[in-house]
Amino acid sequence: LMMDLSDEVLGKIESHLIDISPDTDSENSAVIPDHQFNNLTHYIRLKVELDAKLDLKSVAFAVRNAEYEPKLYSGLKLRMSKPWSVAVIYPNGSMMVGAYQKDVLRSAKMYVRILEKFGFIKDSLSVRPPTICLTKSYYDLGFNVRLAKFARDFAPDTSYHCESNGGVSFRLNEEGVRSSAMIFKNGKIVFTALCPRRNETAKKKLAVMLVPYKK
């Protein structure tokens, strides 16, 4: 019999994944249009401890859409298209699940159910509470940016990779904001932090900083 992950187990991280709303009362909203505070897309990576040792070769033979090449990588990859997500499972029972914010919890539960169905874990209720390892957030300013001037003005917190990927990496180290951003000349920004809320805060600060560098 397959069991669902309990709400108590998954509820410990939901506070970091939901109820992220824009601060429309801040002075920043007068500089950047309000609707642009709502177009941040979060990609979440969760770590789930399955509390069981796994024979990845057996998992690869039993489960569809499994990729296992031990000579190249020690982990086994599982993929789903609905919802779109990827899981990497390791022999020690650790599982990394990557998906967009609205799908990541459901995806984690589905991967656990699959492993339970084929008998690789005994009871899904014994699975430890998942933790957020990484959040990547994607944002579009809606205008082109003069990257070279921005990189000069905010050195040494910036690094301009004009020959490799054409972007500027910028690290925000203020209290409560700690996040890194990769800024591209077309106005696209990729934020990386531990949780979505930090990326939301970093987005609001960086969007205002970049307005004077609009092309």
PEDA-V25401 format. One record per residue. N is the residue number from 0. BURIAL is I if it has 9 or more other ideal C-beta (glycine too) atoms within 8 Angstrom, else O. Layout:
n;burial
N;BURIAL
N;BURIAL
This chain:
n;burial
0;O
1;O
2;O
3;O
4;I
5;O
6;O
7;O
8;I
9;I
10;O
11;O
12;I
13;I
14;O
15;O
16;I
17;O
18;O
19;O
20;O
21;I
22;I
23;O
24;O
25;O
26;O
27;I
28;I
29;O
30;O
31;I
32;O
33;I
34;O
35;I
36;I
37;O
38;O
39;I
40;I
41;I
42;I
43;I
44;I
45;I
46;I
47;I
48;I
49;I
50;O
51;O
52;O
53;I
54;O
55;I
56;O
57;O
58;I
59;I
60;O
61;O
62;I
63;O
64;O
65;I
66;I
67;I
68;O
69;O
70;O
71;O
72;O
73;O
74;I
75;I
76;I
77;I
78;I
79;I
80;O
81;O
82;I
83;O
84;I
85;I
86;I
87;I
88;I
89;I
90;O
91;O
92;I
93;I
94;I
95;I
96;I
97;I
98;I
99;I
100;I
101;O
102;I
103;I
104;I
105;O
106;I
107;I
108;I
109;I
110;I
111;I
112;I
113;I
114;I
115;I
116;O
117;I
118;O
119;I
120;I
121;O
122;O
123;I
124;O
125;O
126;I
127;O
128;O
129;I
130;O
131;I
132;O
133;O
134;I
135;I
136;I
137;I
138;I
139;I
140;I
141;O
142;O
143;O
144;I
145;I
146;I
147;O
148;O
149;I
150;I
151;O
152;O
153;I
154;O
155;O
156;O
157;I
158;O
159;O
160;I
161;O
162;O
163;O
164;O
165;O
166;I
167;I
168;I
169;I
170;O
171;I
172;O
173;O
174;O
175;O
176;I
177;I
178;I
179;I
180;I
181;I
182;I
183;I
184;I
185;O
186;I
187;I
188;I
189;I
190;I
191;I
192;I
193;O
194;I
195;I
196;O
197;I
198;I
199;I
200;I
201;I
202;I
203;I
204;I
205;I
206;I
207;I
208;O
209;I
210;I
211;O
212;I
213;I
214;O
